[in-house]
Amino acid sequence: MSTLDNELVEELRTEAIDTVEDRLQSLNEAVTDFLDGRVKSEHALATIRLEAHSLKTVAASFEMKALKVMCHRFEDYFFNMTALTPESCRDIQVFVDRMSECLEAFVSGREFDVSVIMRKLPNKGGFNVGDITVTDIEVMLVMEPGIATKIVTRELLECGYRMINVASTMDAIQLIPSMKPDAVIVSRVMPELSGIDLACALKAMPTTKHIPVALIATDQKEKFKDLPESVPVLRKGANFADDVAEVFVKLGIL
């Protein structure tokens, strides 16, 4: 690479770092403006969504791997949120602080294991699941957005699990090695790679083969010949939460 190319890369890198710093500052200002009564909840939340998406785009473009993972977790936190509260503002500040740490690690060239702090992050917002005790068990649910996904997410939250929602099997393959969830539950029917494809891939890769995986299916009698023997099948229905607990016991999670 020529000197001119190196200078251009360094210039772009500096611009990306400056952009991330600006976006993080904008997040802090949106929270402060809401808490001080200068901005309505819906306007502050819209700003937060926009800045979070911008952050993830910049992180992905410049291989800020830890920050990219943290941005996904941040977007997932407020995905179902319709209004800000003082409590959610405190949660958002926690995310901003952790994302700042990811940026600092990128600038200094340090490795940053985001899986270490994942379980210390606030659990998913936007779901009123009552007074439950949240466990340290982190579950990644890989399903397309929709009513069924919200129902399954709520049931798992009500069981006290910490939830990560991922809408694409391709995204899941990229995120799982960094996030290191305690379990992955994937829908059989998915675009790109099917749930069975994802399960086979995870069980074949040395970095993920130890992570328990379960498949969600609707048909009560359907058999899946290509599914690894170690991957149980969960059937959606009235006893879904109990079935999850039973499977987690068998997989050694509970």
N, C-alpha and C positions, 0 to 999 in steps of 0.2 A: 504494500500500500504506500502510495506516495505521500510526501509531506503535506501536500495540499489536501489529499483525501483525509489524512489524519486530523488536520485542522478542521475540516468540515464535520467529521464525526464528533470531534470534541465540542464544536460549536452547537451541534444539534443536541448532544448530551446535556450541555449546560442549559439550553433552552428548555429541554424536557424537565430538568430538575427545577428550574424556575417556575415552570407551569404547574408542577405538582405542589410546590410551596404556595403558589397563588391560590390553587384550588382548596388546599387545606385551610388557608386563611379565610377563604370565602365560606367554607363550612362553619368555621368558628363564628364568623360574623352573622350568618343566617340564624344560628342558635341564639346568639346574644340579642339580635334584633327581635326575635320572637319572645324571649324571656322578658325583655324590657318593654314589650308592648308596642314596638314600632312597626311590626309586620304581623299580619294575620297568619294563623297556623298553616292554611293551605298554600299561601305564597312562600312561606319559609320551607315547607316540605317540598314544593316544586323546585326551589333553588337547590335544596340538598340532593334531590334526585338527579338534577342536571349536572351538578358538580361531581357527584359520585360516578356518573357515567363517563364524564370527561377524564376523571382520574384513572379509571380502568382502561380507557382507550390509550392514554399516554403510557401507562405502565406496560400494556401489552406491546406497544410499538417499540419500546426501548428495552425489552427483556428485563424489566424490573419484576422478577418472578415473585418475590415475597410480597411486594406491594400489589401485584395483580391478584394474587390469592386473597389478600386482605380486602381488596376492593370488592371482589365477588361476595365475600362473607358480609361486607357492609351493605351492599345492595340487597342481599338476601334478608338481612335484618329488617329493613323497612319496606320490603316488597308489598306486603299486605296492609301496610299502615295507611290510615286515612286522615290522621290528625296527630300533631305533635303534643306532647305533654312534658311537664318538667322532668318526669322520670326518663322519657325517651330522649330528652335533650342531654341528660347525664350519660345515657348509653352512647349517644352519638359522639360525645366528647371522648369517651373511652376509645371508640374506634379511631377518631382523629389522632389521638395520642399514639396508638399502636401503628397507624399508617405513617406517622412522622418517624417512628423508630425504624420502620421498613425503609423509608427514604434515606435516613442517616446511614443505615447499613449499606445501601446501594452506593451512596456517595463515597463512603470510606472503603468500599470493596470487601466488606465483611460478609460472611455467610450468615443468613438469618433463617432459623428454623421456625416457620410460622406455626407448625403443629404444636409447639410447646405452649403457645399462648392462646390457641384456638378455644380451649375449654375454659379459659378465663374471660372470654368475651361475653357480652350480654346475649341471652338467648333471643330467638326470633321475636320481633315485635308485631303488633297488629292482630294478635289472636288473644281473645279473652278466655283463658282456660281456668280461671278461678285460682284458688289458693292451693297450688301444688308444690311439691318438693322437686326441684330440678336435680337430676342425677348428673354424674360426670360422663355418662354414656352419650357419645355423639354419633348420630345416625345421619347418613347422607341418603336422601330420597331422590332418585333419578326418575322423574316423570314430567311429561309435558304439562304446562300450566293449564288449569281448568278446575271445574268443580270437584272432580274426583281427587285431584291432588290436594286441594284445600281440605277435603274430608279426611284423607289419610294423614295429612300433616297435623290436623287438629287432634286426631286420635292418638298419634304418637306423642304430641306435646302434652296431652292430658295424662299420658303414662309417665311423664317426667323426663323424657329424653330430650337432649339438645339436638335441634334440627338444622340441617343444611339442605336446601332445595337446589337441585340442578336440573335444568330443563333439557339438556342434551347429553347423550351418551359420549359424544366426542369431547364436550367440556369436562365431563366426569373423568375421563381417562387422563386429562391434563391436570385436574385438580386433586384427585385422590392421592397420588404419591406425595404431594406437599401437605395436604390437610390431614392425612392419616386418620380418617374417621374410624370409630370402633366397629361400625357395620355399614354396609351399603345395601339398600333396598331399591331394586330397579324394576320398572314396569316391563312386561314382556314386549308390548307393542311400543316401539319408539322409531322415529325417523333416523336416517343414516344407519347407525348400528342398532340392531335390536337389543333387547334386554339380555337375551341369551348370548349374543355376540359379546356384550360387555362383560358378562359373568365369565365367559370362557377366556377373554383377554386378561381380566384381573387375576384369574387363577393360574394363568400361564406365565405372567411376569414375576420375576423374583422379588421386585420391590412391593408387590401388592398381593401376592398369593396367600399371605397370612391373614389378610383382612376378610372377615366373614361377609358373605354375600347371600342375599335372598332374592327370589324372583316373585313379583306380584302378577297373578293371572286371574282372569275372570271365570273361565270355563272350569267347572269343578272336576271334570273327568279327563281333561286333556293331558297327554303325556308329552314330555319333552326329551327326545332321545339324545339330543346334542348337549343337553345341560350337564355340567359336571356333577358327579354324584354328591359332592360336598355342598352343593347349593340347594337348599330347600325351597319349596314353592309355597307362597302365601296366597290364600284365596280371599278376595275381597268379600266382605259380608258382615253380619252382625257380630261375629266373634273375632273380628280381625285383630283387635288389640290383645286379646287372650292368646291368639295364635302366634302373634309376634313374640309375646313373652315366652311362650313354650319353645319357639324356635331359638330365641336368644339363650335360653337355658341350655339347649342341646349344643349350641355353638360355643358355649362357654363365656358368653358376654355377661350373663346375670349369675 
